[in-house]
Amino acid sequence: MEGQQKYEGINIAPAAVFNLAGLVDYQEGAVVSRTLVSKKAGTVTLFAFDRGQGLSEHTAPYDALVHVLEGEAEVTIAGSPLVLKEGDVVVMPANRPHALAARQRFKMLLVMIRS
């Protein structure tokens, strides 16, 4: 790719238009992820969760923004459950326990900010 150094850490074609939800597919009984950007400052990752799938409670040392692209998810932050639907956004604060569960199939964009 011309100018490869300039786009290091970017895993989609620059200066191109994409439908985010179309960049990752559901798999039965699984959670699928695709990293779009991975840099020192943070990451941008797409996820597709089949119904009943999720991520168990954990913490991260950085703030993370979750944007639900389609479907419905339950996001629990420090013991408080939140229901997110298509178009909804929530920030999961650094160092606070959080978990995600697919109430129905859902896709999300996760933006992790490291600095």
Biopython code that builds the backbone (N, CA, C, O; Angstrom):
import numpy as np
from Bio.PDB.StructureBuilder import StructureBuilder

atoms = [
    (1, "MET", "N", (0.859, -1.179, 0.000)),
    (1, "MET", "CA", (0.000, 0.000, 0.000)),
    (1, "MET", "C", (0.898, 1.232, 0.000)),
    (1, "MET", "O", (1.835, 1.324, 0.793)),
    (2, "GLU", "N", (0.615, 2.160, -0.875)),
    (2, "GLU", "CA", (1.382, 3.396, -0.947)),
    (2, "GLU", "C", (1.205, 4.168, 0.349)),
    (2, "GLU", "O", (0.093, 4.287, 0.863)),
    (3, "GLY", "N", (2.324, 4.701, 0.882)),
    (3, "GLY", "CA", (2.258, 5.458, 2.126)),
    (3, "GLY", "C", (1.968, 4.568, 3.327)),
    (3, "GLY", "O", (1.325, 5.005, 4.281)),
    (4, "GLN", "N", (2.437, 3.324, 3.288)),
    (4, "GLN", "CA", (2.131, 2.342, 4.326)),
    (4, "GLN", "C", (2.489, 2.840, 5.719)),
    (4, "GLN", "O", (1.728, 2.605, 6.657)),
    (5, "GLN", "N", (3.612, 3.513, 5.887)),
    (5, "GLN", "CA", (4.005, 4.024, 7.192)),
    (5, "GLN", "C", (2.939, 4.936, 7.781)),
    (5, "GLN", "O", (2.653, 4.872, 8.977)),
    (6, "LYS", "N", (2.354, 5.778, 6.949)),
    (6, "LYS", "CA", (1.354, 6.727, 7.402)),
    (6, "LYS", "C", (0.132, 6.024, 7.989)),
    (6, "LYS", "O", (-0.525, 6.567, 8.877)),
    (7, "TYR", "N", (-0.179, 4.819, 7.501)),
    (7, "TYR", "CA", (-1.380, 4.110, 7.905)),
    (7, "TYR", "C", (-1.097, 2.893, 8.774)),
    (7, "TYR", "O", (-1.957, 2.024, 8.921)),
    (8, "GLU", "N", (0.084, 2.824, 9.343)),
    (8, "GLU", "CA", (0.422, 1.715, 10.221)),
    (8, "GLU", "C", (-0.569, 1.650, 11.376)),
    (8, "GLU", "O", (-0.884, 2.668, 11.991)),
    (9, "GLY", "N", (-1.050, 0.469, 11.660)),
    (9, "GLY", "CA", (-2.006, 0.289, 12.743)),
    (9, "GLY", "C", (-3.449, 0.446, 12.321)),
    (9, "GLY", "O", (-4.354, 0.294, 13.141)),
    (10, "ILE", "N", (-3.684, 0.751, 11.041)),
    (10, "ILE", "CA", (-5.050, 0.878, 10.530)),
    (10, "ILE", "C", (-5.319, -0.326, 9.632)),
    (10, "ILE", "O", (-4.593, -0.564, 8.667)),
    (11, "ASN", "N", (-6.367, -1.082, 9.954)),
    (11, "ASN", "CA", (-6.640, -2.333, 9.263)),
    (11, "ASN", "C", (-7.820, -2.259, 8.290)),
    (11, "ASN", "O", (-8.377, -3.285, 7.901)),
    (12, "ILE", "N", (-8.190, -1.051, 7.904)),
    (12, "ILE", "CA", (-9.184, -0.841, 6.848)),
    (12, "ILE", "C", (-8.580, 0.170, 5.876)),
    (12, "ILE", "O", (-7.680, 0.930, 6.233)),
    (13, "ALA", "N", (-9.073, 0.169, 4.680)),
    (13, "ALA", "CA", (-8.531, 1.085, 3.672)),
    (13, "ALA", "C", (-8.808, 2.537, 4.078)),
    (13, "ALA", "O", (-9.951, 2.889, 4.368)),
    (14, "PRO", "N", (-7.774, 3.376, 4.099)),
    (14, "PRO", "CA", (-7.995, 4.789, 4.413)),
    (14, "PRO", "C", (-8.726, 5.497, 3.275)),
    (14, "PRO", "O", (-8.680, 5.059, 2.126)),
    (15, "ALA", "N", (-9.388, 6.573, 3.604)),
    (15, "ALA", "CA", (-10.111, 7.410, 2.633)),
    (15, "ALA", "C", (-11.163, 6.619, 1.865)),
    (15, "ALA", "O", (-11.428, 6.892, 0.694)),
    (16, "ALA", "N", (-11.766, 5.625, 2.545)),
    (16, "ALA", "CA", (-12.829, 4.825, 1.939)),
    (16, "ALA", "C", (-14.018, 4.818, 2.892)),
    (16, "ALA", "O", (-13.845, 4.918, 4.107)),
    (17, "VAL", "N", (-15.201, 4.701, 2.350)),
    (17, "VAL", "CA", (-16.425, 4.698, 3.156)),
    (17, "VAL", "C", (-16.852, 3.258, 3.410)),
    (17, "VAL", "O", (-16.865, 2.432, 2.498)),
    (18, "PHE", "N", (-17.206, 2.966, 4.673)),
    (18, "PHE", "CA", (-17.638, 1.634, 5.055)),
    (18, "PHE", "C", (-18.912, 1.718, 5.882)),
    (18, "PHE", "O", (-19.147, 2.712, 6.569)),
    (19, "ASN", "N", (-19.721, 0.690, 5.818)),
    (19, "ASN", "CA", (-20.822, 0.496, 6.747)),
    (19, "ASN", "C", (-20.259, -0.364, 7.865)),
    (19, "ASN", "O", (-19.939, -1.532, 7.641)),
    (20, "LEU", "N", (-20.132, 0.193, 9.074)),
    (20, "LEU", "CA", (-19.468, -0.517, 10.171)),
    (20, "LEU", "C", (-20.074, -1.883, 10.437)),
    (20, "LEU", "O", (-19.347, -2.870, 10.549)),
    (21, "ALA", "N", (-21.389, -1.954, 10.540)),
    (21, "ALA", "CA", (-22.033, -3.227, 10.861)),
    (21, "ALA", "C", (-21.733, -4.292, 9.808)),
    (21, "ALA", "O", (-21.756, -5.486, 10.109)),
    (22, "GLY", "N", (-21.454, -3.868, 8.582)),
    (22, "GLY", "CA", (-21.161, -4.812, 7.511)),
    (22, "GLY", "C", (-19.740, -5.345, 7.519)),
    (22, "GLY", "O", (-19.409, -6.231, 6.732)),
    (23, "LEU", "N", (-18.900, -4.823, 8.392)),
    (23, "LEU", "CA", (-17.491, -5.243, 8.427)),
    (23, "LEU", "C", (-17.230, -6.448, 9.333)),
    (23, "LEU", "O", (-16.110, -6.956, 9.388)),
    (24, "VAL", "N", (-18.271, -6.904, 10.047)),
    (24, "VAL", "CA", (-18.123, -8.079, 10.904)),
    (24, "VAL", "C", (-19.417, -8.876, 10.827)),
    (24, "VAL", "O", (-20.506, -8.303, 10.798)),
    (25, "ASP", "N", (-19.292, -10.214, 10.792)),
    (25, "ASP", "CA", (-20.459, -11.092, 10.658)),
    (25, "ASP", "C", (-20.701, -11.878, 11.939)),
    (25, "ASP", "O", (-19.769, -12.157, 12.694)),
    (26, "TYR", "N", (-21.951, -12.229, 12.177)),
    (26, "TYR", "CA", (-22.305, -13.092, 13.301)),
    (26, "TYR", "C", (-21.850, -14.511, 13.024)),
    (26, "TYR", "O", (-21.817, -14.954, 11.876)),
    (27, "GLN", "N", (-21.493, -15.230, 14.105)),
    (27, "GLN", "CA", (-21.252, -16.665, 14.028)),
    (27, "GLN", "C", (-22.054, -17.312, 15.145)),
    (27, "GLN", "O", (-22.058, -16.833, 16.279)),
    (28, "GLU", "N", (-22.723, -18.389, 14.819)),
    (28, "GLU", "CA", (-23.576, -19.059, 15.796)),
    (28, "GLU", "C", (-22.781, -19.454, 17.033)),
    (28, "GLU", "O", (-21.737, -20.099, 16.936)),
    (29, "GLY", "N", (-23.291, -19.055, 18.204)),
    (29, "GLY", "CA", (-22.682, -19.432, 19.479)),
    (29, "GLY", "C", (-21.348, -18.785, 19.763)),
    (29, "GLY", "O", (-20.566, -19.312, 20.555)),
    (30, "ALA", "N", (-21.062, -17.641, 19.131)),
    (30, "ALA", "CA", (-19.727, -17.064, 19.266)),
    (30, "ALA", "C", (-19.759, -15.544, 19.361)),
    (30, "ALA", "O", (-20.762, -14.890, 19.074)),
    (31, "VAL", "N", (-18.621, -15.022, 19.773)),
    (31, "VAL", "CA", (-18.340, -13.589, 19.733)),
    (31, "VAL", "C", (-17.243, -13.413, 18.695)),
    (31, "VAL", "O", (-16.192, -14.047, 18.783)),
    (32, "VAL", "N", (-17.485, -12.557, 17.717)),
    (32, "VAL", "CA", (-16.517, -12.306, 16.652)),
    (32, "VAL", "C", (-16.014, -10.873, 16.794)),
    (32, "VAL", "O", (-16.798, -9.958, 17.044)),
    (33, "SER", "N", (-14.716, -10.680, 16.635)),
    (33, "SER", "CA", (-14.174, -9.322, 16.708)),
    (33, "SER", "C", (-13.272, -9.051, 15.512)),
    (33, "SER", "O", (-12.689, -9.958, 14.919)),
    (34, "ARG", "N", (-13.180, -7.765, 15.183)),
    (34, "ARG", "CA", (-12.295, -7.319, 14.101)),
    (34, "ARG", "C", (-11.712, -5.975, 14.511)),
    (34, "ARG", "O", (-12.443, -5.002, 14.695)),
    (35, "THR", "N", (-10.396, -5.927, 14.651)),
    (35, "THR", "CA", (-9.721, -4.689, 15.016)),
    (35, "THR", "C", (-9.563, -3.828, 13.776)),
    (35, "THR", "O", (-8.992, -4.258, 12.774)),
    (36, "LEU", "N", (-10.080, -2.592, 13.855)),
    (36, "LEU", "CA", (-9.977, -1.664, 12.734)),
    (36, "LEU", "C", (-8.769, -0.755, 12.874)),
    (36, "LEU", "O", (-8.099, -0.441, 11.890)),
    (37, "VAL", "N", (-8.492, -0.330, 14.113)),
    (37, "VAL", "CA", (-7.356, 0.553, 14.389)),
    (37, "VAL", "C", (-6.685, 0.069, 15.661)),
    (37, "VAL", "O", (-7.351, -0.225, 16.653)),
    (38, "SER", "N", (-5.363, -0.013, 15.625)),
    (38, "SER", "CA", (-4.594, -0.393, 16.806)),
    (38, "SER", "C", (-3.351, 0.492, 16.863)),
    (38, "SER", "O", (-2.393, 0.303, 16.114)),
    (39, "LYS", "N", (-3.398, 1.455, 17.766)),
    (39, "LYS", "CA", (-2.304, 2.417, 17.907)),
    (39, "LYS", "C", (-1.994, 2.609, 19.384)),
    (39, "LYS", "O", (-2.753, 2.168, 20.247)),
    (40, "LYS", "N", (-0.863, 3.278, 19.675)),
    (40, "LYS", "CA", (-0.493, 3.557, 21.060)),
    (40, "LYS", "C", (-1.602, 4.286, 21.809)),
    (40, "LYS", "O", (-1.849, 4.011, 22.983)),
    (41, "ALA", "N", (-2.264, 5.207, 21.134)),
    (41, "ALA", "CA", (-3.296, 6.031, 21.768)),
    (41, "ALA", "C", (-4.587, 5.267, 22.030)),
    (41, "ALA", "O", (-5.394, 5.700, 22.853)),
    (42, "GLY", "N", (-4.803, 4.140, 21.351)),
    (42, "GLY", "CA", (-6.014, 3.376, 21.581)),
    (42, "GLY", "C", (-6.341, 2.428, 20.448)),
    (42, "GLY", "O", (-5.599, 2.306, 19.474)),
    (43, "THR", "N", (-7.483, 1.756, 20.603)),
    (43, "THR", "CA", (-7.926, 0.794, 19.600)),
    (43, "THR", "C", (-9.386, 1.051, 19.247)),
    (43, "THR", "O", (-10.155, 1.612, 20.029)),
    (44, "VAL", "N", (-9.737, 0.618, 18.038)),
    (44, "VAL", "CA", (-11.118, 0.652, 17.577)),
    (44, "VAL", "C", (-11.413, -0.763, 17.081)),
    (44, "VAL", "O", (-10.774, -1.254, 16.150)),
    (45, "THR", "N", (-12.398, -1.413, 17.723)),
    (45, "THR", "CA", (-12.686, -2.806, 17.421)),
    (45, "THR", "C", (-14.178, -3.009, 17.234)),
    (45, "THR", "O", (-14.987, -2.481, 17.997)),
    (46, "LEU", "N", (-14.537, -3.774, 16.219)),
    (46, "LEU", "CA", (-15.926, -4.169, 15.985)),
    (46, "LEU", "C", (-16.164, -5.533, 16.608)),
    (46, "LEU", "O", (-15.287, -6.396, 16.591)),
    (47, "PHE", "N", (-17.353, -5.721, 17.157)),
    (47, "PHE", "CA", (-17.738, -7.011, 17.719)),
    (47, "PHE", "C", (-19.105, -7.406, 17.206)),
    (47, "PHE", "O", (-19.963, -6.551, 16.986)),
    (48, "ALA", "N", (-19.312, -8.702, 17.013)),
    (48, "ALA", "CA", (-20.617, -9.276, 16.720)),
    (48, "ALA", "C", (-20.851, -10.388, 17.742)),
    (48, "ALA", "O", (-20.085, -11.350, 17.799)),
    (49, "PHE", "N", (-21.904, -10.257, 18.546)),
    (49, "PHE", "CA", (-22.240, -11.222, 19.587)),
    (49, "PHE", "C", (-23.492, -11.981, 19.183)),
    (49, "PHE", "O", (-24.515, -11.370, 18.873)),
    (50, "ASP", "N", (-23.423, -13.296, 19.181)),
    (50, "ASP", "CA", (-24.630, -14.082, 18.978)),
    (50, "ASP", "C", (-25.460, -14.006, 20.257)),
    (50, "ASP", "O", (-24.922, -13.773, 21.339)),
    (51, "ARG", "N", (-26.768, -14.202, 20.130)),
    (51, "ARG", "CA", (-27.668, -14.169, 21.285)),
    (51, "ARG", "C", (-27.148, -15.093, 22.383)),
    (51, "ARG", "O", (-26.763, -16.232, 22.117)),
    (52, "GLY", "N", (-27.141, -14.593, 23.616)),
    (52, "GLY", "CA", (-26.693, -15.375, 24.763)),
    (52, "GLY", "C", (-25.194, -15.319, 25.012)),
    (52, "GLY", "O", (-24.722, -15.819, 26.034)),
    (53, "GLN", "N", (-24.443, -14.726, 24.106)),
    (53, "GLN", "CA", (-22.999, -14.614, 24.285)),
    (53, "GLN", "C", (-22.679, -13.322, 25.031)),
    (53, "GLN", "O", (-23.534, -12.446, 25.160)),
    (54, "GLY", "N", (-21.459, -13.208, 25.516)),
    (54, "GLY", "CA", (-21.077, -11.991, 26.213)),
    (54, "GLY", "C", (-19.622, -12.002, 26.615)),
    (54, "GLY", "O", (-18.849, -12.882, 26.236)),
    (55, "LEU", "N", (-19.275, -11.003, 27.389)),
    (55, "LEU", "CA", (-17.947, -10.897, 27.989)),
    (55, "LEU", "C", (-18.159, -10.845, 29.484)),
    (55, "LEU", "O", (-18.914, -10.007, 29.977)),
    (56, "SER", "N", (-17.499, -11.734, 30.214)),
    (56, "SER", "CA", (-17.668, -11.777, 31.662)),
    (56, "SER", "C", (-17.071, -10.532, 32.308)),
    (56, "SER", "O", (-16.294, -9.804, 31.689)),
    (57, "GLU", "N", (-17.444, -10.305, 33.549)),
    (57, "GLU", "CA", (-17.001, -9.097, 34.247)),
    (57, "GLU", "C", (-15.480, -9.027, 34.296)),
    (57, "GLU", "O", (-14.798, -10.003, 34.612)),
    (58, "HIS", "N", (-14.975, -7.848, 33.976)),
    (58, "HIS", "CA", (-13.539, -7.590, 33.986)),
    (58, "HIS", "C", (-13.321, -6.093, 34.141)),
    (58, "HIS", "O", (-14.278, -5.318, 34.116)),
    (59, "THR", "N", (-12.083, -5.688, 34.299)),
    (59, "THR", "CA", (-11.749, -4.264, 34.333)),
    (59, "THR", "C", (-10.717, -3.994, 33.250)),
    (59, "THR", "O", (-10.041, -4.905, 32.770)),
    (60, "ALA", "N", (-10.610, -2.737, 32.880)),
    (60, "ALA", "CA", (-9.608, -2.298, 31.910)),
    (60, "ALA", "C", (-8.985, -1.016, 32.454)),
    (60, "ALA", "O", (-9.667, -0.226, 33.106)),
    (61, "PRO", "N", (-7.716, -0.808, 32.196)),
    (61, "PRO", "CA", (-7.048, 0.382, 32.731)),
    (61, "PRO", "C", (-7.352, 1.665, 31.960)),
    (61, "PRO", "O", (-6.786, 2.717, 32.260)),
    (62, "TYR", "N", (-8.245, 1.584, 30.965)),
    (62, "TYR", "CA", (-8.550, 2.736, 30.121)),
    (62, "TYR", "C", (-10.061, 2.901, 29.972)),
    (62, "TYR", "O", (-10.814, 1.935, 30.091)),
    (63, "ASP", "N", (-10.491, 4.123, 29.712)),
    (63, "ASP", "CA", (-11.889, 4.362, 29.383)),
    (63, "ASP", "C", (-12.189, 3.692, 28.046)),
    (63, "ASP", "O", (-11.327, 3.603, 27.171)),
    (64, "ALA", "N", (-13.429, 3.223, 27.905)),
    (64, "ALA", "CA", (-13.845, 2.599, 26.650)),
    (64, "ALA", "C", (-15.251, 3.065, 26.315)),
    (64, "ALA", "O", (-16.129, 3.106, 27.177)),
    (65, "LEU", "N", (-15.452, 3.413, 25.053)),
    (65, "LEU", "CA", (-16.754, 3.832, 24.571)),
    (65, "LEU", "C", (-17.360, 2.685, 23.778)),
    (65, "LEU", "O", (-16.723, 2.140, 22.878)),
    (66, "VAL", "N", (-18.599, 2.320, 24.117)),
    (66, "VAL", "CA", (-19.337, 1.279, 23.402)),
    (66, "VAL", "C", (-20.455, 1.945, 22.619)),
    (66, "VAL", "O", (-21.242, 2.707, 23.179)),
    (67, "HIS", "N", (-20.527, 1.657, 21.316)),
    (67, "HIS", "CA", (-21.598, 2.155, 20.453)),
    (67, "HIS", "C", (-22.286, 0.945, 19.846)),
    (67, "HIS", "O", (-21.674, 0.214, 19.067)),
    (68, "VAL", "N", (-23.546, 0.723, 20.189)),
    (68, "VAL", "CA", (-24.295, -0.407, 19.648)),
    (68, "VAL", "C", (-24.758, -0.052, 18.232)),
    (68, "VAL", "O", (-25.450, 0.944, 18.023)),
    (69, "LEU", "N", (-24.367, -0.878, 17.275)),
    (69, "LEU", "CA", (-24.687, -0.648, 15.872)),
    (69, "LEU", "C", (-25.993, -1.309, 15.461)),
    (69, "LEU", "O", (-26.724, -0.782, 14.623)),
    (70, "GLU", "N", (-26.287, -2.462, 16.050)),
    (70, "GLU", "CA", (-27.557, -3.147, 15.800)),
    (70, "GLU", "C", (-27.810, -4.129, 16.928)),
    (70, "GLU", "O", (-26.877, -4.583, 17.590)),
    (71, "GLY", "N", (-29.076, -4.452, 17.142)),
    (71, "GLY", "CA", (-29.437, -5.406, 18.175)),
    (71, "GLY", "C", (-29.605, -4.764, 19.537)),
    (71, "GLY", "O", (-29.874, -3.569, 19.652)),
    (72, "GLU", "N", (-29.439, -5.592, 20.580)),
    (72, "GLU", "CA", (-29.655, -5.133, 21.947)),
    (72, "GLU", "C", (-28.714, -5.853, 22.892)),
    (72, "GLU", "O", (-28.535, -7.068, 22.809)),
    (73, "ALA", "N", (-28.108, -5.078, 23.801)),
    (73, "ALA", "CA", (-27.149, -5.634, 24.752)),
    (73, "ALA", "C", (-27.425, -5.123, 26.155)),
    (73, "ALA", "O", (-27.999, -4.051, 26.348)),
    (74, "GLU", "N", (-27.004, -5.911, 27.121)),
    (74, "GLU", "CA", (-27.002, -5.444, 28.500)),
    (74, "GLU", "C", (-25.548, -5.227, 28.890)),
    (74, "GLU", "O", (-24.729, -6.144, 28.830)),
    (75, "VAL", "N", (-25.246, -4.007, 29.288)),
    (75, "VAL", "CA", (-23.908, -3.657, 29.732)),
    (75, "VAL", "C", (-24.014, -3.355, 31.221)),
    (75, "VAL", "O", (-24.798, -2.498, 31.631)),
    (76, "THR", "N", (-23.234, -4.051, 32.021)),
    (76, "THR", "CA", (-23.249, -3.832, 33.458)),
    (76, "THR", "C", (-21.952, -3.135, 33.835)),
    (76, "THR", "O", (-20.863, -3.626, 33.536)),
    (77, "ILE", "N", (-22.076, -1.985, 34.495)),
    (77, "ILE", "CA", (-20.910, -1.217, 34.919)),
    (77, "ILE", "C", (-20.988, -1.056, 36.431)),
    (77, "ILE", "O", (-21.939, -0.474, 36.954)),
    (78, "ALA", "N", (-19.987, -1.575, 37.128)),
    (78, "ALA", "CA", (-19.920, -1.503, 38.592)),
    (78, "ALA", "C", (-21.240, -1.965, 39.224)),
    (78, "ALA", "O", (-21.741, -1.340, 40.158)),
    (79, "GLY", "N", (-21.792, -3.062, 38.706)),
    (79, "GLY", "CA", (-22.993, -3.654, 39.263)),
    (79, "GLY", "C", (-24.303, -3.069, 38.782)),
    (79, "GLY", "O", (-25.364, -3.587, 39.131)),
    (80, "SER", "N", (-24.269, -2.005, 37.991)),
    (80, "SER", "CA", (-25.492, -1.373, 37.489)),
    (80, "SER", "C", (-25.743, -1.775, 36.038)),
    (80, "SER", "O", (-24.966, -1.411, 35.156)),
    (81, "PRO", "N", (-26.839, -2.535, 35.776)),
    (81, "PRO", "CA", (-27.128, -2.952, 34.401)),
    (81, "PRO", "C", (-27.765, -1.832, 33.582)),
    (81, "PRO", "O", (-28.604, -1.079, 34.076)),
    (82, "LEU", "N", (-27.354, -1.743, 32.336)),
    (82, "LEU", "CA", (-27.898, -0.779, 31.375)),
    (82, "LEU", "C", (-28.284, -1.551, 30.125)),
    (82, "LEU", "O", (-27.540, -2.430, 29.688)),
    (83, "VAL", "N", (-29.440, -1.237, 29.541)),
    (83, "VAL", "CA", (-29.849, -1.857, 28.287)),
    (83, "VAL", "C", (-29.549, -0.874, 27.169)),
    (83, "VAL", "O", (-30.020, 0.264, 27.181)),
    (84, "LEU", "N", (-28.761, -1.324, 26.203)),
    (84, "LEU", "CA", (-28.408, -0.501, 25.048)),
    (84, "LEU", "C", (-29.010, -1.103, 23.799)),
    (84, "LEU", "O", (-28.958, -2.315, 23.590)),
    (85, "LYS", "N", (-29.586, -0.239, 22.964)),
    (85, "LYS", "CA", (-30.163, -0.648, 21.692)),
    (85, "LYS", "C", (-29.439, 0.089, 20.573)),
    (85, "LYS", "O", (-28.601, 0.957, 20.821)),
    (86, "GLU", "N", (-29.773, -0.268, 19.354)),
    (86, "GLU", "CA", (-29.143, 0.333, 18.175)),
    (86, "GLU", "C", (-29.048, 1.850, 18.304)),
    (86, "GLU", "O", (-30.043, 2.532, 18.552)),
    (87, "GLY", "N", (-27.836, 2.362, 18.130)),
    (87, "GLY", "CA", (-27.593, 3.798, 18.195)),
    (87, "GLY", "C", (-27.157, 4.299, 19.557)),
    (87, "GLY", "O", (-26.646, 5.413, 19.671)),
    (88, "ASP", "N", (-27.349, 3.491, 20.597)),
    (88, "ASP", "CA", (-26.982, 3.917, 21.953)),
    (88, "ASP", "C", (-25.478, 3.827, 22.173)),
    (88, "ASP", "O", (-24.787, 3.004, 21.574)),
    (89, "VAL", "N", (-24.992, 4.705, 23.057)),
    (89, "VAL", "CA", (-23.573, 4.790, 23.392)),
    (89, "VAL", "C", (-23.439, 4.874, 24.903)),
    (89, "VAL", "O", (-24.265, 5.495, 25.573)),
    (90, "VAL", "N", (-22.392, 4.245, 25.442)),
    (90, "VAL", "CA", (-22.069, 4.376, 26.858)),
    (90, "VAL", "C", (-20.548, 4.359, 27.004)),
    (90, "VAL", "O", (-19.841, 3.700, 26.241)),
    (91, "VAL", "N", (-20.066, 5.097, 27.998)),
    (91, "VAL", "CA", (-18.639, 5.057, 28.328)),
    (91, "VAL", "C", (-18.460, 4.158, 29.536)),
    (91, "VAL", "O", (-19.108, 4.347, 30.565)),
    (92, "MET", "N", (-17.587, 3.187, 29.406)),
    (92, "MET", "CA", (-17.224, 2.324, 30.524)),
    (92, "MET", "C", (-15.946, 2.912, 31.123)),
    (92, "MET", "O", (-14.890, 2.869, 30.492)),
    (93, "PRO", "N", (-16.037, 3.461, 32.339)),
    (93, "PRO", "CA", (-14.878, 4.133, 32.929)),
    (93, "PRO", "C", (-13.739, 3.169, 33.255)),
    (93, "PRO", "O", (-13.963, 2.001, 33.573)),
    (94, "ALA", "N", (-12.539, 3.675, 33.170)),
    (94, "ALA", "CA", (-11.347, 2.898, 33.499)),
    (94, "ALA", "C", (-11.436, 2.363, 34.922)),
    (94, "ALA", "O", (-11.955, 3.028, 35.819)),
    (95, "ASN", "N", (-10.927, 1.165, 35.113)),
    (95, "ASN", "CA", (-10.771, 0.533, 36.418)),
    (95, "ASN", "C", (-12.074, 0.239, 37.149)),
    (95, "ASN", "O", (-12.060, -0.030, 38.350)),
    (96, "ARG", "N", (-13.208, 0.288, 36.436)),
    (96, "ARG", "CA", (-14.489, -0.096, 37.036)),
    (96, "ARG", "C", (-14.940, -1.396, 36.375)),
    (96, "ARG", "O", (-14.902, -1.507, 35.150)),
    (97, "PRO", "N", (-15.365, -2.376, 37.163)),
    (97, "PRO", "CA", (-15.760, -3.656, 36.566)),
    (97, "PRO", "C", (-16.949, -3.483, 35.620)),
    (97, "PRO", "O", (-17.881, -2.725, 35.889)),
    (98, "HIS", "N", (-16.885, -4.202, 34.516)),
    (98, "HIS", "CA", (-17.965, -4.153, 33.532)),
    (98, "HIS", "C", (-18.091, -5.502, 32.828)),
    (98, "HIS", "O", (-17.144, -6.287, 32.772)),
    (99, "ALA", "N", (-19.281, -5.748, 32.294)),
    (99, "ALA", "CA", (-19.565, -6.981, 31.565)),
    (99, "ALA", "C", (-20.578, -6.653, 30.474)),
    (99, "ALA", "O", (-21.292, -5.652, 30.552)),
    (100, "LEU", "N", (-20.630, -7.512, 29.455)),
    (100, "LEU", "CA", (-21.591, -7.338, 28.359)),
    (100, "LEU", "C", (-22.295, -8.656, 28.110)),
    (100, "LEU", "O", (-21.685, -9.722, 28.197)),
    (101, "ALA", "N", (-23.599, -8.579, 27.795)),
    (101, "ALA", "CA", (-24.373, -9.773, 27.462)),
    (101, "ALA", "C", (-25.318, -9.443, 26.322)),
    (101, "ALA", "O", (-25.936, -8.379, 26.298)),
    (102, "ALA", "N", (-25.423, -10.366, 25.379)),
    (102, "ALA", "CA", (-26.302, -10.179, 24.224)),
    (102, "ALA", "C", (-27.716, -10.630, 24.581)),
    (102, "ALA", "O", (-27.978, -11.827, 24.701)),
    (103, "ARG", "N", (-28.623, -9.675, 24.749)),
    (103, "ARG", "CA", (-30.036, -9.992, 24.973)),
    (103, "ARG", "C", (-30.631, -10.537, 23.680)),
    (103, "ARG", "O", (-31.542, -11.365, 23.704)),
    (104, "GLN", "N", (-30.118, -10.072, 22.575)),
    (104, "GLN", "CA", (-30.367, -10.597, 21.234)),
    (104, "GLN", "C", (-29.060, -10.368, 20.487)),
    (104, "GLN", "O", (-28.164, -9.702, 21.006)),
    (105, "ARG", "N", (-28.939, -10.902, 19.291)),
    (105, "ARG", "CA", (-27.714, -10.654, 18.529)),
    (105, "ARG", "C", (-27.455, -9.157, 18.485)),
    (105, "ARG", "O", (-28.376, -8.365, 18.287)),
    (106, "PHE", "N", (-26.190, -8.771, 18.672)),
    (106, "PHE", "CA", (-25.881, -7.352, 18.540)),
    (106, "PHE", "C", (-24.463, -7.167, 18.047)),
    (106, "PHE", "O", (-23.593, -8.020, 18.222)),
    (107, "LYS", "N", (-24.265, -6.007, 17.417)),
    (107, "LYS", "CA", (-22.940, -5.592, 16.968)),
    (107, "LYS", "C", (-22.619, -4.277, 17.645)),
    (107, "LYS", "O", (-23.488, -3.429, 17.845)),
    (108, "MET", "N", (-21.349, -4.125, 17.996)),
    (108, "MET", "CA", (-20.924, -2.884, 18.651)),
    (108, "MET", "C", (-19.554, -2.469, 18.166)),
    (108, "MET", "O", (-18.755, -3.281, 17.699)),
    (109, "LEU", "N", (-19.314, -1.191, 18.292)),
    (109, "LEU", "CA", (-18.006, -0.606, 18.057)),
    (109, "LEU", "C", (-17.443, -0.264, 19.420)),
    (109, "LEU", "O", (-18.104, 0.416, 20.205)),
    (110, "LEU", "N", (-16.253, -0.714, 19.716)),
    (110, "LEU", "CA", (-15.572, -0.444, 20.977)),
    (110, "LEU", "C", (-14.378, 0.444, 20.692)),
    (110, "LEU", "O", (-13.488, 0.077, 19.925)),
    (111, "VAL", "N", (-14.360, 1.619, 21.315)),
    (111, "VAL", "CA", (-13.231, 2.548, 21.161)),
    (111, "VAL", "C", (-12.552, 2.646, 22.515)),
    (111, "VAL", "O", (-13.138, 3.149, 23.474)),
    (112, "MET", "N", (-11.314, 2.167, 22.597)),
    (112, "MET", "CA", (-10.543, 2.197, 23.834)),
    (112, "MET", "C", (-9.536, 3.332, 23.739)),
    (112, "MET", "O", (-8.748, 3.398, 22.796)),
    (113, "ILE", "N", (-9.567, 4.222, 24.721)),
    (113, "ILE", "CA", (-8.692, 5.397, 24.741)),
    (113, "ILE", "C", (-7.587, 5.154, 25.764)),
    (113, "ILE", "O", (-7.864, 4.989, 26.952)),
    (114, "ARG", "N", (-6.357, 5.132, 25.314)),
    (114, "ARG", "CA", (-5.232, 4.827, 26.210)),
    (114, "ARG", "C", (-4.503, 6.065, 26.711)),
    (114, "ARG", "O", (-3.667, 5.958, 27.609)),
    (115, "SER", "N", (-4.790, 7.212, 26.168)),
    (115, "SER", "CA", (-4.055, 8.402, 26.615)),
    (115, "SER", "C", (-4.993, 9.578, 26.785)),
    (115, "SER", "O", (-4.556, 10.668, 27.156)),
]
sb = StructureBuilder()
sb.init_structure("model")
sb.init_model(0)
sb.init_chain("A")
sb.init_seg("    ")
for serial, (resi, resn, name, xyz) in enumerate(atoms, 1):
    if name == "N":
        sb.init_residue(resn, " ", resi, " ")
    sb.init_atom(name, np.array(xyz, "f"), 0.0, 1.0, " ", f" {name:<3s}", serial, name[0])
structure = sb.get_structure()
